[in-house]
């Protein structure tokens, strides 16, 4: 498995047998992205909510015949009407796909498409792939049930929004890691816009003081297992 960070909340996963998965592929308007939209292909695209910086370039990347877009029911229905293949799930629901298990979990945030359509509840996602469990909380404020997510899932990698303003800031992001107790906390959702500038080094230092491993992935960097 290869995990790559594209900046903001955008990640790519590629399994050992070549299945390509994108999460919240915000690329063309992402000043931190090391890749262009035309560089990316996906068998699956997971979208946590409908905002432009998370739905992003999903419709430009997705192949209408081959790519499956996995998201909450209301957003899935909007995209299906545009001719895309969708898997309409909901918070609390889980399913075993060819790449592994996916479960949608709650997030404290809103959701609407760029043209203003209500897109259901914002969500986070827990993925278990090739022996590792990843928690991508999407855009969210801090909430205490993160502790329950950590208790019910042994999280290996947690991606943590730290930019503030729209999501948790560094202080809340540190508390989120404390609640979830992941093996490794990776900061995300910062520096893409001036409003969400934050210092990931400060975040990593504070999380490590809790006895939790933490690391910075620069846009374009990957980890493998």
SULBELKA-V984660 format. One record per residue. RES is the residue in one letter. D_CENTER is the distance of its C-alpha to the mean C-alpha in whole Angstrom. Layout:
BEGIN
{{RES;D_CENTER} {RES;D_CENTER}}
END
This chain:
BEGIN
{{X;17} {X;15} {X;12} {X;12} {X;10} {X;11} {X;11} {X;9} {X;5} {X;6} {X;7} {X;10} {X;11} {X;15} {X;17} {X;20} {X;22} {X;20} {X;17} {X;15} {X;11} {X;9} {X;5} {X;6} {X;9} {X;11} {X;13} {X;17} {X;17} {X;15} {X;18} {X;16} {X;15} {X;17} {X;17} {X;19} {X;18} {X;21} {X;19} {X;17} {X;17} {X;15} {X;16} {X;13} {X;11} {X;8} {X;8} {X;7} {X;10} {X;13} {X;13} {X;14} {X;11} {X;8} {X;11} {X;12} {X;14} {X;13} {X;17} {X;18} {X;17} {X;17} {X;20} {X;22} {X;24} {X;21} {X;18} {X;16} {X;14} {X;12} {X;12} {X;14} {X;17} {X;18} {X;16} {X;17} {X;20} {X;20} {X;19} {X;21} {X;24} {X;23} {X;24} {X;20} {X;20} {X;17} {X;17} {X;17} {X;16} {X;16} {X;15} {X;16} {X;17} {X;16} {X;17} {X;18} {X;17} {X;19} {X;16} {X;16} {X;15} {X;12} {X;12} {X;11} {X;12} {X;13} {X;11} {X;14} {X;14} {X;15} {X;14} {X;17} {X;17} {X;18} {X;22} {X;22} {X;21} {X;20} {X;17} {X;17} {X;15} {X;11} {X;9} {X;7} {X;7} {X;9} {X;10} {X;14} {X;15} {X;18} {X;19} {X;15} {X;13} {X;9} {X;8} {X;4} {X;6} {X;5} {X;8} {X;11} {X;14} {X;16} {X;17} {X;19} {X;18} {X;15} {X;18} {X;19} {X;15} {X;16} {X;20} {X;19} {X;17} {X;17} {X;14} {X;14} {X;11} {X;9} {X;7} {X;9} {X;10} {X;13} {X;15} {X;16} {X;18} {X;15} {X;13} {X;14} {X;16} {X;17} {X;20} {X;18} {X;15} {X;18} {X;19} {X;15} {X;15} {X;19} {X;18} {X;16} {X;18} {X;15} {X;17} {X;15} {X;13} {X;11} {X;11} {X;9} {X;10} {X;13} {X;16} {X;15} {X;18} {X;21} {X;20} {X;17} {X;19} {X;18} {X;20} {X;17} {X;20} {X;21} {X;18} {X;19} {X;22} {X;22} {X;20} {X;22} {X;25} {X;24} {X;24} {X;20} {X;19} {X;17} {X;16} {X;16} {X;14} {X;15} {X;14} {X;16} {X;16} {X;15} {X;16} {X;17} {X;19}}
END
